[in-house]
């Protein structure tokens, strides 16, 4: 019934998932990426804040030193000092920005891996369709998303209020501290609050990531007919495959019909395999397999041999070994010399006795 209605009840095939990935349709949680980036920024700020402020303090002192800059009236010297200050500031900030870029990249790479999807940026009319935009804006997904965002804000506010209540005593005595002590205390409280909020955001992000994976799997489900069509495309049309197999059999039959009459003997399994062997001492170093076949082709080889009066001998081990190990047109390996020589000797004796009779 589901198949008749075209319901999507089947899991997506690897090909379908690969096509979705190439178009940029991958499960990814922006909330989780944002939380991980915020965590990286907080830890980086905690590690580099004081050293960075110290470097900028030295830079400002050097730049504002009246003896170094203000005492000269040379504009070139002033520009040189500005360039030095800018280069020093860049040397301080660029490593921090580079680390933040790596953190942002890894936050997304962890979820989707390496992805290059040029199809996702191709201009399409569906992307600028105002009706589709209104559906996204006021649809069920948008309402659910807005509800989750409100829930996250409420949770964050609860955690913030709980943290402030915990540090209420420290906050009350801050007016009696020195400026440096006050700054240190406020910084530590803000760092503790940031870590708590980030932990909540990461937990919510993991839940959202699991939901995005489930939604991606659901959205890419296929109907049974789609699965059948994909399998047909991958394996080829059965009618075409049958026609190709018939053509291959016809070509093999023609080759067998031309090669078997030249054989000296046919060794069989006796039913499943037939191998045609030919040997002329004048132009061959060893006997050759000039034709072989299984099942229908094996039967055809035996029929042609009987019609041409070529001896057909049942040698199951030899027939199986030659069929599997020796290609058509190749000489037999040395390990079969003795057995094939005995078969050929028997055939020659049989042929001589017939001629004598």
Residue pairs with C-beta under 8 A, 6 or more apart in sequence:
2 9
2 224
3 9
3 223
3 224
3 225
6 223
6 225
7 223
8 221
8 222
8 223
9 221
9 223
9 224
10 221
10 222
10 223
10 224
10 226
10 227
11 217
11 221
11 222
12 20
12 217
12 220
12 221
12 222
13 222
13 227
13 230
15 230
15 234
16 220
16 222
16 230
17 220
20 26
20 216
20 220
21 115
21 117
22 117
22 119
23 117
23 119
23 120
24 115
24 117
24 119
24 120
25 120
25 216
25 220
26 111
26 112
26 115
26 216
27 111
27 112
27 209
27 212
27 213
27 215
27 216
27 217
28 108
28 111
28 112
28 209
28 212
29 111
29 205
29 206
29 208
29 209
29 211
29 212
31 152
31 201
31 204
31 205
31 208
32 107
32 111
32 202
32 205
32 206
32 208
32 209
33 104
33 107
33 108
33 111
33 205
34 201
34 205
35 198
35 201
35 202
35 204
35 205
36 103
36 106
36 107
36 110
36 202
36 205
37 100
37 103
37 104
37 107
38 194
38 198
38 201
39 198
39 202
40 99
40 100
40 103
40 104
40 107
41 100
41 103
42 191
42 194
42 195
42 198
44 96
44 99
44 100
44 103
46 191
48 96
49 187
52 92
52 96
55 88
55 92
56 89
56 92
59 85
59 88
59 89
59 92
62 68
62 85
63 69
63 81
63 85
68 81
69 77
69 78
69 81
72 78
111 209
126 132
136 142
148 208
152 201
152 204
155 200
155 204
156 197
156 200
156 201
159 193
159 196
159 197
159 200
160 193
160 197
163 189
163 192
163 193
163 196
164 171
164 193
167 189
167 192
170 185
170 189
171 189
174 182
174 185
174 186
177 185
222 230
232 238
235 241
249 296
249 297
252 293
252 297
253 297
253 300
255 291
256 291
256 293
256 297
256 300
256 301
256 304
257 304
259 276
259 290
259 291
259 328
260 266
260 276
260 290
260 291
260 301
260 304
260 305
260 308
260 310
261 304
261 308
261 310
262 278
262 290
263 276
263 277
263 278
263 290
263 291
263 305
263 310
264 277
264 278
264 279
264 287
264 310
264 311
264 344
264 347
265 276
265 277
265 310
265 311
265 312
265 313
265 343
265 344
265 347
266 274
266 275
266 276
266 277
266 301
266 302
266 305
266 310
266 311
266 312
266 313
267 274
267 275
267 277
267 313
267 314
267 315
267 318
267 319
267 322
267 343
268 274
268 275
268 298
268 302
268 312
268 313
268 314
268 315
268 316
268 319
269 298
269 314
269 316
269 319
269 320
270 314
270 316
270 319
271 298
272 294
272 295
272 298
273 292
273 293
273 294
273 298
273 319
273 320
273 323
274 292
274 293
274 297
274 298
274 299
274 301
274 302
274 312
274 319
275 289
275 291
275 292
275 318
275 319
275 322
275 323
275 326
276 289
276 290
276 291
276 292
276 301
276 305
276 310
277 287
277 288
277 289
277 290
277 322
277 332
277 340
277 343
277 344
278 284
278 287
278 288
278 290
279 286
279 287
279 288
279 340
279 344
284 331
285 331
286 331
286 332
286 334
286 337
287 331
287 332
287 340
287 344
288 329
288 330
288 331
288 332
289 322
289 326
289 327
289 328
289 329
289 330
289 332
290 328
290 329
291 301
291 328
292 301
292 322
292 323
292 326
292 328
293 300
293 301
294 323
302 312
304 310
305 311
305 312
306 312
311 347
311 350
311 351
313 343
313 346
313 347
315 339
315 343
318 336
318 339
318 340
318 343
321 336
322 332
322 336
325 333
326 332
326 333
332 340
